[in-house]
Amino acid sequence: MMESIVKALKPSGRVVLVEYRKENPLIPIKGLHKMTQKQIKKEMEAVNLIWQETKNDLPSQHLMVFQVSDKSL
């Protein structure tokens, strides 16, 4: 799915992900619905998205911004 999203992006396109924090065991949601920042970065790198920033404004989720890599163009 992410490969299709990357193909649809403009050259300067960005993807923003909001994922529940797997690092926090107190978040009352099944573990399979959570991800660590390391997991997210690894999966996005696999489709040539480069991490730009993580915003920590949300109490239970990571809000991470990725940019299209020059290698995808």
N, C-alpha and C positions, 0 to 999 in steps of 0.2 A: 504494500500500500504506500509506504513512504517513497519508494522509487517513483511511483506515478506522480506523487505530490511534487517531488523534486523536478521531474521533467516538465511539470506544468508551471513552475516558478519562472519569473523573469530573472535575468542574469544577476540582479542585485536582490533577489527575493529572500525573504526570511520565513522561518517557521517558528512558532511559539508553542511550546508544550507546557501543559499543566498536568503534573503527575503527583499522586499521593506519595508522601515520603516513606519509603521503606525503612529508613534509618530510625523512624519513631515507632516503637512497638505499641504506643498508647493510642495510635490512630485506629479507631474501631472499624476497620475494613479488612477484607480478606487479603492475605499477603500477595496473592497473584494479581491484585489490582494496584499494587504499589511498586515503585521502582526507586533505586538509588540514583544519585546523580552520575555515578560512574557507569551504571548500566545504560542510562539514557545517552550519555556521551558516546559510549561504544556503539550503540545501535545507530545513532545519527551519523557517526563517522563512516559507518559501513555504506551509507547512501550519499557520501560526499557532502554532508552538512557539517559546518564548523561551528563549535560553541562560541557564542559572543558574550553572553552574560547570564547570570542567574539572579533573579530578583527574589528576595526573601520577605516579601510583604504579606504572603499568605501563611496562615498558621499551620496548615496541614499538608500543603502541596509545594512542590518545586515549580517555579515559573521560569522556564529556560528558553532563551532565544538562540536560534541557530541561523547561520547564513550559508548560502550556496557557496561551495568551494569553487575556486577557479578551475579545478580539475574536472568539474562537471560540465563545463561549457564546451 
